[in-house]
Amino acid sequence: MRNEGILGWYSMDTGPSVFINTCKENSETIAKYLRKIGFRDVVISGVGEKPFLTTKHLF
């Protein structure tokens, strides 16, 4: 994909989750490529909201 100008960087969090970081414009192209090579569960997500204070309990 890099030869085609589609940039992405992998990142591994704790556990078995692998993330591909890229710009929004490339996300669908990379997801299609990953599905094509056998990844079944590809989830596209974006940047979250800015930080904020809350008094709401999380559970």
mmCIF file as Biopython writes it, N, C-alpha, C and O atoms, coordinates in Angstrom:
data_model
#
loop_
_atom_site.group_PDB
_atom_site.id
_atom_site.type_symbol
_atom_site.label_atom_id
_atom_site.label_alt_id
_atom_site.label_comp_id
_atom_site.label_asym_id
_atom_site.label_entity_id
_atom_site.label_seq_id
_atom_site.pdbx_PDB_ins_code
_atom_site.Cartn_x
_atom_site.Cartn_y
_atom_site.Cartn_z
_atom_site.occupancy
_atom_site.B_iso_or_equiv
_atom_site.auth_seq_id
_atom_site.auth_asym_id
_atom_site.pdbx_PDB_model_num
ATOM 1   N N  . MET A ? 1  ? 0.814   -1.184  0.000  1.0 0.0 1  A 1 
ATOM 2   C CA . MET A ? 1  ? 0.000   0.000   0.000  1.0 0.0 1  A 1 
ATOM 3   C C  . MET A ? 1  ? 0.867   1.260   0.000  1.0 0.0 1  A 1 
ATOM 4   O O  . MET A ? 1  ? 0.497   2.266   -0.605 1.0 0.0 1  A 1 
ATOM 5   N N  . ARG A ? 2  ? 2.002   1.212   0.666  1.0 0.0 2  A 1 
ATOM 6   C CA . ARG A ? 2  ? 2.862   2.402   0.681  1.0 0.0 2  A 1 
ATOM 7   C C  . ARG A ? 2  ? 3.353   2.749   -0.718 1.0 0.0 2  A 1 
ATOM 8   O O  . ARG A ? 2  ? 3.511   3.924   -1.052 1.0 0.0 2  A 1 
ATOM 9   N N  . ASN A ? 3  ? 3.592   1.731   -1.531 1.0 0.0 3  A 1 
ATOM 10  C CA . ASN A ? 3  ? 4.018   1.996   -2.906 1.0 0.0 3  A 1 
ATOM 11  C C  . ASN A ? 3  ? 2.952   2.739   -3.688 1.0 0.0 3  A 1 
ATOM 12  O O  . ASN A ? 3  ? 3.252   3.417   -4.671 1.0 0.0 3  A 1 
ATOM 13  N N  . GLU A ? 4  ? 1.698   2.611   -3.247 1.0 0.0 4  A 1 
ATOM 14  C CA . GLU A ? 4  ? 0.581   3.304   -3.890 1.0 0.0 4  A 1 
ATOM 15  C C  . GLU A ? 4  ? 0.274   4.635   -3.210 1.0 0.0 4  A 1 
ATOM 16  O O  . GLU A ? 4  ? -0.685  5.311   -3.583 1.0 0.0 4  A 1 
ATOM 17  N N  . GLY A ? 5  ? 1.072   5.017   -2.222 1.0 0.0 5  A 1 
ATOM 18  C CA . GLY A ? 5  ? 0.865   6.284   -1.537 1.0 0.0 5  A 1 
ATOM 19  C C  . GLY A ? 5  ? -0.162  6.240   -0.424 1.0 0.0 5  A 1 
ATOM 20  O O  . GLY A ? 5  ? -0.599  7.288   0.051  1.0 0.0 5  A 1 
ATOM 21  N N  . ILE A ? 6  ? -0.561  5.041   0.004  1.0 0.0 6  A 1 
ATOM 22  C CA . ILE A ? 6  ? -1.531  4.885   1.087  1.0 0.0 6  A 1 
ATOM 23  C C  . ILE A ? 6  ? -0.751  4.601   2.363  1.0 0.0 6  A 1 
ATOM 24  O O  . ILE A ? 6  ? -0.187  3.519   2.525  1.0 0.0 6  A 1 
ATOM 25  N N  . LEU A ? 7  ? -0.722  5.567   3.259  1.0 0.0 7  A 1 
ATOM 26  C CA . LEU A ? 7  ? 0.083   5.449   4.466  1.0 0.0 7  A 1 
ATOM 27  C C  . LEU A ? 7  ? -0.741  4.957   5.643  1.0 0.0 7  A 1 
ATOM 28  O O  . LEU A ? 7  ? -1.883  5.370   5.839  1.0 0.0 7  A 1 
ATOM 29  N N  . GLY A ? 8  ? -0.141  4.066   6.424  1.0 0.0 8  A 1 
ATOM 30  C CA . GLY A ? 8  ? -0.763  3.559   7.638  1.0 0.0 8  A 1 
ATOM 31  C C  . GLY A ? 8  ? 0.315   3.017   8.557  1.0 0.0 8  A 1 
ATOM 32  O O  . GLY A ? 8  ? 1.341   2.523   8.089  1.0 0.0 8  A 1 
ATOM 33  N N  . TRP A ? 9  ? 0.090   3.105   9.865  1.0 0.0 9  A 1 
ATOM 34  C CA . TRP A ? 9  ? 1.051   2.651   10.860 1.0 0.0 9  A 1 
ATOM 35  C C  . TRP A ? 9  ? 0.334   1.763   11.848 1.0 0.0 9  A 1 
ATOM 36  O O  . TRP A ? 9  ? -0.768  2.090   12.290 1.0 0.0 9  A 1 
ATOM 37  N N  . TYR A ? 10 ? 0.940   0.644   12.200 1.0 0.0 10 A 1 
ATOM 38  C CA . TYR A ? 10 ? 0.285   -0.257  13.140 1.0 0.0 10 A 1 
ATOM 39  C C  . TYR A ? 10 ? 0.627   0.122   14.569 1.0 0.0 10 A 1 
ATOM 40  O O  . TYR A ? 10 ? 1.659   0.735   14.839 1.0 0.0 10 A 1 
ATOM 41  N N  . SER A ? 11 ? -0.254  -0.252  15.470 1.0 0.0 11 A 1 
ATOM 42  C CA . SER A ? 11 ? -0.075  -0.007  16.894 1.0 0.0 11 A 1 
ATOM 43  C C  . SER A ? 11 ? -0.735  -1.161  17.630 1.0 0.0 11 A 1 
ATOM 44  O O  . SER A ? 11 ? -1.826  -1.596  17.264 1.0 0.0 11 A 1 
ATOM 45  N N  . MET A ? 12 ? -0.074  -1.653  18.667 1.0 0.0 12 A 1 
ATOM 46  C CA . MET A ? 12 ? -0.653  -2.745  19.452 1.0 0.0 12 A 1 
ATOM 47  C C  . MET A ? 12 ? -0.875  -2.269  20.879 1.0 0.0 12 A 1 
ATOM 48  O O  . MET A ? 12 ? 0.055   -1.832  21.556 1.0 0.0 12 A 1 
ATOM 49  N N  . ASP A ? 13 ? -2.119  -2.361  21.322 1.0 0.0 13 A 1 
ATOM 50  C CA . ASP A ? 13 ? -2.471  -2.035  22.691 1.0 0.0 13 A 1 
ATOM 51  C C  . ASP A ? 13 ? -2.267  -3.302  23.516 1.0 0.0 13 A 1 
ATOM 52  O O  . ASP A ? 13 ? -1.853  -4.328  22.976 1.0 0.0 13 A 1 
ATOM 53  N N  . THR A ? 14 ? -2.545  -3.246  24.793 1.0 0.0 14 A 1 
ATOM 54  C CA . THR A ? 14 ? -2.450  -4.466  25.594 1.0 0.0 14 A 1 
ATOM 55  C C  . THR A ? 14 ? -3.489  -5.460  25.099 1.0 0.0 14 A 1 
ATOM 56  O O  . THR A ? 14 ? -4.613  -5.079  24.774 1.0 0.0 14 A 1 
ATOM 57  N N  . GLY A ? 15 ? -3.127  -6.695  25.042 1.0 0.0 15 A 1 
ATOM 58  C CA . GLY A ? 15 ? -4.042  -7.714  24.540 1.0 0.0 15 A 1 
ATOM 59  C C  . GLY A ? 15 ? -3.864  -7.932  23.048 1.0 0.0 15 A 1 
ATOM 60  O O  . GLY A ? 15 ? -2.881  -7.479  22.462 1.0 0.0 15 A 1 
ATOM 61  N N  . PRO A ? 16 ? -4.813  -8.623  22.435 1.0 0.0 16 A 1 
ATOM 62  C CA . PRO A ? 16 ? -4.667  -9.027  21.039 1.0 0.0 16 A 1 
ATOM 63  C C  . PRO A ? 16 ? -5.146  -7.995  20.017 1.0 0.0 16 A 1 
ATOM 64  O O  . PRO A ? 16 ? -5.300  -8.332  18.843 1.0 0.0 16 A 1 
ATOM 65  N N  . SER A ? 17 ? -5.383  -6.767  20.425 1.0 0.0 17 A 1 
ATOM 66  C CA . SER A ? 17 ? -5.919  -5.760  19.508 1.0 0.0 17 A 1 
ATOM 67  C C  . SER A ? 17 ? -4.800  -5.080  18.723 1.0 0.0 17 A 1 
ATOM 68  O O  . SER A ? 17 ? -3.826  -4.592  19.297 1.0 0.0 17 A 1 
ATOM 69  N N  . VAL A ? 18 ? -4.957  -5.057  17.410 1.0 0.0 18 A 1 
ATOM 70  C CA . VAL A ? 18 ? -4.004  -4.369  16.540 1.0 0.0 18 A 1 
ATOM 71  C C  . VAL A ? 18 ? -4.738  -3.205  15.888 1.0 0.0 18 A 1 
ATOM 72  O O  . VAL A ? 18 ? -5.855  -3.368  15.396 1.0 0.0 18 A 1 
ATOM 73  N N  . PHE A ? 19 ? -4.119  -2.045  15.884 1.0 0.0 19 A 1 
ATOM 74  C CA . PHE A ? 19 ? -4.719  -0.855  15.307 1.0 0.0 19 A 1 
ATOM 75  C C  . PHE A ? 19 ? -3.880  -0.386  14.133 1.0 0.0 19 A 1 
ATOM 76  O O  . PHE A ? 19 ? -2.651  -0.439  14.173 1.0 0.0 19 A 1 
ATOM 77  N N  . ILE A ? 20 ? -4.554  0.074   13.086 1.0 0.0 20 A 1 
ATOM 78  C CA . ILE A ? 20 ? -3.885  0.717   11.965 1.0 0.0 20 A 1 
ATOM 79  C C  . ILE A ? 20 ? -4.262  2.191   12.036 1.0 0.0 20 A 1 
ATOM 80  O O  . ILE A ? 20 ? -5.436  2.542   11.918 1.0 0.0 20 A 1 
ATOM 81  N N  . ASN A ? 21 ? -3.282  3.040   12.227 1.0 0.0 21 A 1 
ATOM 82  C CA . ASN A ? 21 ? -3.518  4.481   12.296 1.0 0.0 21 A 1 
ATOM 83  C C  . ASN A ? 21 ? -3.262  5.086   10.925 1.0 0.0 21 A 1 
ATOM 84  O O  . ASN A ? 21 ? -2.235  4.820   10.300 1.0 0.0 21 A 1 
ATOM 85  N N  . THR A ? 22 ? -4.196  5.895   10.465 1.0 0.0 22 A 1 
ATOM 86  C CA . THR A ? 22 ? -4.075  6.544   9.168  1.0 0.0 22 A 1 
ATOM 87  C C  . THR A ? 22 ? -4.961  7.775   9.161  1.0 0.0 22 A 1 
ATOM 88  O O  . THR A ? 22 ? -5.677  8.031   10.130 1.0 0.0 22 A 1 
ATOM 89  N N  . CYS A ? 23 ? -4.922  8.529   8.095  1.0 0.0 23 A 1 
ATOM 90  C CA . CYS A ? 23 ? -5.826  9.672   7.989  1.0 0.0 23 A 1 
ATOM 91  C C  . CYS A ? 23 ? -7.195  9.178   7.514  1.0 0.0 23 A 1 
ATOM 92  O O  . CYS A ? 23 ? -7.316  8.097   6.938  1.0 0.0 23 A 1 
ATOM 93  N N  . LYS A ? 24 ? -8.205  9.980   7.763  1.0 0.0 24 A 1 
ATOM 94  C CA . LYS A ? 24 ? -9.587  9.603   7.455  1.0 0.0 24 A 1 
ATOM 95  C C  . LYS A ? 24 ? -9.765  9.217   5.982  1.0 0.0 24 A 1 
ATOM 96  O O  . LYS A ? 24 ? -10.521 8.299   5.665  1.0 0.0 24 A 1 
ATOM 97  N N  . GLU A ? 25 ? -9.076  9.910   5.098  1.0 0.0 25 A 1 
ATOM 98  C CA . GLU A ? 25 ? -9.223  9.664   3.658  1.0 0.0 25 A 1 
ATOM 99  C C  . GLU A ? 25 ? -8.778  8.260   3.251  1.0 0.0 25 A 1 
ATOM 100 O O  . GLU A ? 25 ? -9.262  7.732   2.250  1.0 0.0 25 A 1 
ATOM 101 N N  . ASN A ? 26 ? -7.864  7.645   4.008  1.0 0.0 26 A 1 
ATOM 102 C CA . ASN A ? 26 ? -7.351  6.316   3.662  1.0 0.0 26 A 1 
ATOM 103 C C  . ASN A ? 26 ? -8.046  5.178   4.398  1.0 0.0 26 A 1 
ATOM 104 O O  . ASN A ? 26 ? -7.802  4.013   4.086  1.0 0.0 26 A 1 
ATOM 105 N N  . SER A ? 27 ? -8.899  5.482   5.357  1.0 0.0 27 A 1 
ATOM 106 C CA . SER A ? 27 ? -9.440  4.438   6.232  1.0 0.0 27 A 1 
ATOM 107 C C  . SER A ? 27 ? -10.240 3.374   5.481  1.0 0.0 27 A 1 
ATOM 108 O O  . SER A ? 27 ? -10.071 2.185   5.751  1.0 0.0 27 A 1 
ATOM 109 N N  . GLU A ? 28 ? -11.091 3.764   4.563  1.0 0.0 28 A 1 
ATOM 110 C CA . GLU A ? 28 ? -11.906 2.785   3.838  1.0 0.0 28 A 1 
ATOM 111 C C  . GLU A ? 28 ? -11.038 1.928   2.919  1.0 0.0 28 A 1 
ATOM 112 O O  . GLU A ? 28 ? -11.276 0.726   2.801  1.0 0.0 28 A 1 
ATOM 113 N N  . THR A ? 29 ? -10.050 2.512   2.275  1.0 0.0 29 A 1 
ATOM 114 C CA . THR A ? 29 ? -9.143  1.764   1.395  1.0 0.0 29 A 1 
ATOM 115 C C  . THR A ? 29 ? -8.368  0.718   2.184  1.0 0.0 29 A 1 
ATOM 116 O O  . THR A ? 29 ? -8.234  -0.424  1.744  1.0 0.0 29 A 1 
ATOM 117 N N  . ILE A ? 30 ? -7.861  1.104   3.345  1.0 0.0 30 A 1 
ATOM 118 C CA . ILE A ? 30 ? -7.113  0.168   4.181  1.0 0.0 30 A 1 
ATOM 119 C C  . ILE A ? 30 ? -8.028  -0.926  4.711  1.0 0.0 30 A 1 
ATOM 120 O O  . ILE A ? 30 ? -7.626  -2.088  4.758  1.0 0.0 30 A 1 
ATOM 121 N N  . ALA A ? 31 ? -9.246  -0.583  5.111  1.0 0.0 31 A 1 
ATOM 122 C CA . ALA A ? 31 ? -10.196 -1.588  5.599  1.0 0.0 31 A 1 
ATOM 123 C C  . ALA A ? 31 ? -10.509 -2.612  4.507  1.0 0.0 31 A 1 
ATOM 124 O O  . ALA A ? 31 ? -10.559 -3.810  4.784  1.0 0.0 31 A 1 
ATOM 125 N N  . LYS A ? 32 ? -10.718 -2.163  3.289  1.0 0.0 32 A 1 
ATOM 126 C CA . LYS A ? 32 ? -10.983 -3.080  2.171  1.0 0.0 32 A 1 
ATOM 127 C C  . LYS A ? 32 ? -9.796  -4.012  1.945  1.0 0.0 32 A 1 
ATOM 128 O O  . LYS A ? 32 ? -9.975  -5.210  1.723  1.0 0.0 32 A 1 
ATOM 129 N N  . TYR A ? 33 ? -8.592  -3.465  2.001  1.0 0.0 33 A 1 
ATOM 130 C CA . TYR A ? 33 ? -7.390  -4.278  1.820  1.0 0.0 33 A 1 
ATOM 131 C C  . TYR A ? 33 ? -7.286  -5.339  2.911  1.0 0.0 33 A 1 
ATOM 132 O O  . TYR A ? 33 ? -7.003  -6.501  2.618  1.0 0.0 33 A 1 
ATOM 133 N N  . LEU A ? 34 ? -7.510  -4.953  4.160  1.0 0.0 34 A 1 
ATOM 134 C CA . LEU A ? 34 ? -7.424  -5.913  5.268  1.0 0.0 34 A 1 
ATOM 135 C C  . LEU A ? 34 ? -8.459  -7.025  5.122  1.0 0.0 34 A 1 
ATOM 136 O O  . LEU A ? 34 ? -8.155  -8.189  5.382  1.0 0.0 34 A 1 
ATOM 137 N N  . ARG A ? 35 ? -9.675  -6.680  4.709  1.0 0.0 35 A 1 
ATOM 138 C CA . ARG A ? 35 ? -10.707 -7.711  4.483  1.0 0.0 35 A 1 
ATOM 139 C C  . ARG A ? 35 ? -10.302 -8.643  3.341  1.0 0.0 35 A 1 
ATOM 140 O O  . ARG A ? 35 ? -10.529 -9.851  3.402  1.0 0.0 35 A 1 
ATOM 141 N N  . LYS A ? 36 ? -9.704  -8.070  2.308  1.0 0.0 36 A 1 
ATOM 142 C CA . LYS A ? 36 ? -9.278  -8.855  1.143  1.0 0.0 36 A 1 
ATOM 143 C C  . LYS A ? 36 ? -8.233  -9.900  1.518  1.0 0.0 36 A 1 
ATOM 144 O O  . LYS A ? 36 ? -8.218  -10.991 0.948  1.0 0.0 36 A 1 
ATOM 145 N N  . ILE A ? 37 ? -7.354  -9.577  2.476  1.0 0.0 37 A 1 
ATOM 146 C CA . ILE A ? 37 ? -6.313  -10.533 2.856  1.0 0.0 37 A 1 
ATOM 147 C C  . ILE A ? 37 ? -6.735  -11.425 4.026  1.0 0.0 37 A 1 
ATOM 148 O O  . ILE A ? 37 ? -5.915  -12.169 4.565  1.0 0.0 37 A 1 
ATOM 149 N N  . GLY A ? 38 ? -8.019  -11.353 4.424  1.0 0.0 38 A 1 
ATOM 150 C CA . GLY A ? 38 ? -8.527  -12.326 5.381  1.0 0.0 38 A 1 
ATOM 151 C C  . GLY A ? 38 ? -8.953  -11.837 6.746  1.0 0.0 38 A 1 
ATOM 152 O O  . GLY A ? 38 ? -9.426  -12.636 7.554  1.0 0.0 38 A 1 
ATOM 153 N N  . PHE A ? 39 ? -8.806  -10.563 7.037  1.0 0.0 39 A 1 
ATOM 154 C CA . PHE A ? 39 ? -9.274  -10.056 8.326  1.0 0.0 39 A 1 
ATOM 155 C C  . PHE A ? 39 ? -10.786 -9.874  8.261  1.0 0.0 39 A 1 
ATOM 156 O O  . PHE A ? 39 ? -11.288 -9.133  7.416  1.0 0.0 39 A 1 
ATOM 157 N N  . ARG A ? 40 ? -11.510 -10.547 9.149  1.0 0.0 40 A 1 
ATOM 158 C CA . ARG A ? 40 ? -12.974 -10.496 9.114  1.0 0.0 40 A 1 
ATOM 159 C C  . ARG A ? 40 ? -13.540 -9.323  9.893  1.0 0.0 40 A 1 
ATOM 160 O O  . ARG A ? 40 ? -14.480 -8.673  9.437  1.0 0.0 40 A 1 
ATOM 161 N N  . ASP A ? 41 ? -12.984 -9.047  11.050 1.0 0.0 41 A 1 
ATOM 162 C CA . ASP A ? 41 ? -13.535 -8.024  11.939 1.0 0.0 41 A 1 
ATOM 163 C C  . ASP A ? 41 ? -12.717 -6.740  11.850 1.0 0.0 41 A 1 
ATOM 164 O O  . ASP A ? 41 ? -11.825 -6.497  12.662 1.0 0.0 41 A 1 
ATOM 165 N N  . VAL A ? 42 ? -13.033 -5.935  10.862 1.0 0.0 42 A 1 
ATOM 166 C CA . VAL A ? 42 ? -12.345 -4.658  10.678 1.0 0.0 42 A 1 
ATOM 167 C C  . VAL A ? 42 ? -13.303 -3.551  11.109 1.0 0.0 42 A 1 
ATOM 168 O O  . VAL A ? 42 ? -14.408 -3.435  10.579 1.0 0.0 42 A 1 
ATOM 169 N N  . VAL A ? 43 ? -12.880 -2.751  12.057 1.0 0.0 43 A 1 
ATOM 170 C CA . VAL A ? 43 ? -13.708 -1.666  12.584 1.0 0.0 43 A 1 
ATOM 171 C C  . VAL A ? 43 ? -13.016 -0.342  12.291 1.0 0.0 43 A 1 
ATOM 172 O O  . VAL A ? 43 ? -11.841 -0.162  12.611 1.0 0.0 43 A 1 
ATOM 173 N N  . ILE A ? 44 ? -13.745 0.575   11.685 1.0 0.0 44 A 1 
ATOM 174 C CA . ILE A ? 44 ? -13.209 1.913   11.436 1.0 0.0 44 A 1 
ATOM 175 C C  . ILE A ? 44 ? -13.726 2.830   12.535 1.0 0.0 44 A 1 
ATOM 176 O O  . ILE A ? 44 ? -14.932 2.926   12.767 1.0 0.0 44 A 1 
ATOM 177 N N  . SER A ? 45 ? -12.811 3.494   13.199 1.0 0.0 45 A 1 
ATOM 178 C CA . SER A ? 45 ? -13.209 4.461   14.229 1.0 0.0 45 A 1 
ATOM 179 C C  . SER A ? 45 ? -12.446 5.756   13.999 1.0 0.0 45 A 1 
ATOM 180 O O  . SER A ? 45 ? -11.465 5.800   13.257 1.0 0.0 45 A 1 
ATOM 181 N N  . GLY A ? 46 ? -12.915 6.790   14.642 1.0 0.0 46 A 1 
ATOM 182 C CA . GLY A ? 46 ? -12.284 8.094   14.467 1.0 0.0 46 A 1 
ATOM 183 C C  . GLY A ? 46 ? -11.778 8.645   15.780 1.0 0.0 46 A 1 
ATOM 184 O O  . GLY A ? 46 ? -11.777 7.967   16.808 1.0 0.0 46 A 1 
ATOM 185 N N  . VAL A ? 47 ? -11.359 9.859   15.722 1.0 0.0 47 A 1 
ATOM 186 C CA . VAL A ? 47 ? -10.868 10.550  16.905 1.0 0.0 47 A 1 
ATOM 187 C C  . VAL A ? 47 ? -12.050 10.853  17.817 1.0 0.0 47 A 1 
ATOM 188 O O  . VAL A ? 47 ? -13.120 11.243  17.349 1.0 0.0 47 A 1 
ATOM 189 N N  . GLY A ? 48 ? -11.854 10.674  19.110 1.0 0.0 48 A 1 
ATOM 190 C CA . GLY A ? 48 ? -12.924 10.923  20.069 1.0 0.0 48 A 1 
ATOM 191 C C  . GLY A ? 48 ? -13.121 12.397  20.358 1.0 0.0 48 A 1 
ATOM 192 O O  . GLY A ? 48 ? -12.499 13.268  19.749 1.0 0.0 48 A 1 
ATOM 193 N N  . GLU A ? 49 ? -14.003 12.646  21.303 1.0 0.0 49 A 1 
ATOM 194 C CA . GLU A ? 49 ? -14.293 14.018  21.706 1.0 0.0 49 A 1 
ATOM 195 C C  . GLU A ? 49 ? -13.140 14.601  22.513 1.0 0.0 49 A 1 
ATOM 196 O O  . GLU A ? 49 ? -12.249 13.876  22.955 1.0 0.0 49 A 1 
ATOM 197 N N  . LYS A ? 50 ? -13.166 15.893  22.698 1.0 0.0 50 A 1 
ATOM 198 C CA . LYS A ? 50 ? -12.171 16.535  23.557 1.0 0.0 50 A 1 
ATOM 199 C C  . LYS A ? 50 ? -12.461 16.152  25.007 1.0 0.0 50 A 1 
ATOM 200 O O  . LYS A ? 50 ? -13.593 15.775  25.309 1.0 0.0 50 A 1 
ATOM 201 N N  . PRO A ? 51 ? -11.501 16.230  25.905 1.0 0.0 51 A 1 
ATOM 202 C CA . PRO A ? 51 ? -11.713 15.866  27.306 1.0 0.0 51 A 1 
ATOM 203 C C  . PRO A ? 51 ? -12.743 16.785  27.966 1.0 0.0 51 A 1 
ATOM 204 O O  . PRO A ? 51 ? -12.858 17.964  27.631 1.0 0.0 51 A 1 
ATOM 205 N N  . PHE A ? 52 ? -13.488 16.209  28.915 1.0 0.0 52 A 1 
ATOM 206 C CA . PHE A ? 52 ? -14.450 17.007  29.671 1.0 0.0 52 A 1 
ATOM 207 C C  . PHE A ? 52 ? -14.641 16.395  31.050 1.0 0.0 52 A 1 
ATOM 208 O O  . PHE A ? 52 ? -14.389 15.207  31.250 1.0 0.0 52 A 1 
ATOM 209 N N  . LEU A ? 53 ? -15.080 17.201  31.991 1.0 0.0 53 A 1 
ATOM 210 C CA . LEU A ? 53 ? -15.360 16.740  33.349 1.0 0.0 53 A 1 
ATOM 211 C C  . LEU A ? 53 ? -16.812 16.309  33.445 1.0 0.0 53 A 1 
ATOM 212 O O  . LEU A ? 53 ? -17.689 16.896  32.812 1.0 0.0 53 A 1 
ATOM 213 N N  . THR A ? 54 ? -17.056 15.280  34.239 1.0 0.0 54 A 1 
ATOM 214 C CA . THR A ? 54 ? -18.419 14.818  34.453 1.0 0.0 54 A 1 
ATOM 215 C C  . THR A ? 54 ? -18.559 14.301  35.874 1.0 0.0 54 A 1 
ATOM 216 O O  . THR A ? 54 ? -17.585 13.860  36.484 1.0 0.0 54 A 1 
ATOM 217 N N  . THR A ? 55 ? -19.755 14.357  36.390 1.0 0.0 55 A 1 
ATOM 218 C CA . THR A ? 55 ? -20.040 13.772  37.703 1.0 0.0 55 A 1 
ATOM 219 C C  . THR A ? 55 ? -20.828 12.479  37.540 1.0 0.0 55 A 1 
ATOM 220 O O  . THR A ? 55 ? -21.156 11.817  38.525 1.0 0.0 55 A 1 
ATOM 221 N N  . LYS A ? 56 ? -21.129 12.123  36.305 1.0 0.0 56 A 1 
ATOM 222 C CA . LYS A ? 56 ? -21.881 10.903  36.014 1.0 0.0 56 A 1 
ATOM 223 C C  . LYS A ? 56 ? -20.999 9.683   36.287 1.0 0.0 56 A 1 
ATOM 224 O O  . LYS A ? 56 ? -19.862 9.613   35.819 1.0 0.0 56 A 1 
ATOM 225 N N  . HIS A ? 57 ? -21.528 8.731   37.042 1.0 0.0 57 A 1 
ATOM 226 C CA . HIS A ? 57 ? -20.793 7.505   37.331 1.0 0.0 57 A 1 
ATOM 227 C C  . HIS A ? 57 ? -20.734 6.646   36.072 1.0 0.0 57 A 1 
ATOM 228 O O  . HIS A ? 57 ? -21.703 6.595   35.315 1.0 0.0 57 A 1 
ATOM 229 N N  . LEU A ? 58 ? -19.633 5.986   35.844 1.0 0.0 58 A 1 
ATOM 230 C CA . LEU A ? 58 ? -19.450 5.206   34.618 1.0 0.0 58 A 1 
ATOM 231 C C  . LEU A ? 58 ? -20.177 3.872   34.620 1.0 0.0 58 A 1 
ATOM 232 O O  . LEU A ? 58 ? -20.363 3.276   33.559 1.0 0.0 58 A 1 
ATOM 233 N N  . PHE A ? 59 ? -20.597 3.381   35.802 1.0 0.0 59 A 1 
ATOM 234 C CA . PHE A ? 59 ? -21.215 2.054   35.838 1.0 0.0 59 A 1 
ATOM 235 C C  . PHE A ? 59 ? -22.602 2.106   36.373 1.0 0.0 59 A 1 
ATOM 236 O O  . PHE A ? 59 ? -23.266 1.073   36.471 1.0 0.0 59 A 1 
#
